[in-house]
Amino acid sequence: HKVKQQSRSERRPQRDGANRVQGLIARRNFSSIRQESGAMKECVHLARLYSQSEQPVLLLGETGTERRALAESIHNTGLCSEGPFLALSCAGLAREEQEEMLFGNKGAVFLAEGGTLYLEDVETLSLKSQYGLYQLIRYKTGSSRDFARTVRFDVRIMASSTMDLEGLWNLAGAGRFRKDLLYLLSGLTLCIPPLRKRPEDMEFLADALLKECCDKYGRYHVLTRGALKCLMEYDWPGNRVQLEAYMNRLVLTAEKRSIDEIMVRSLHDRLYPEQSRIQEDSVPSG
């Protein structure tokens, strides 16, 4: 039988006013994620199970995969759905900036109280910030910058990386990532498959994005069978993000109602010449 889960707002009193921070809202859910392939269906199924827990989630996938969308969906289905969803990229910040952005008096941990803090590029955190994150996950506490006081927090952590789990463990082995933190994060790991390994999703997504772009720009175009075959032959290392940008350009610049493989290949070669050369080199000669 089904057991009704209580949200965090039902089980814990709110602190210092409203639990939801204005503007910090996760807008996507599982129904918005294309999942025609068995690999993606399994990924979403696992994510739904993870949403029942308060444990941290580690989302691993290449650039442009649905890491952020899955994190938002887990949040919106989970126990902290009534709380804020705050996303923060750890990349490009100096050590002091990371500490201030995360653990400062008005930092991300404070703003995400009662909800979810989603950290992108978690492998770029300094060792000091990693220790603070470990304390937050393990003991639900954080220290003020002068260590004069300890504050309790109720925040669910989700973290993501474009590295795979083996790569993260290699970092840990080299002393650049805390092993205790990685043990905590890797318990609920979600590996998002790249688009090139999901042909069913690729075909469905290409058609859906074409319709979406046509609606947005007031156009009407169709892909020929050859054009669709050509699209599916490319690797799309930028995954959905790259495909979305490409389809926008394709629809905006198409001069004919019917888009064929010549138009598809020509635009791809102009936008991504290096990828096209790699693709050509990988094709065996006759």
Disulfide bonds with the S-S distance in Angstrom:
none
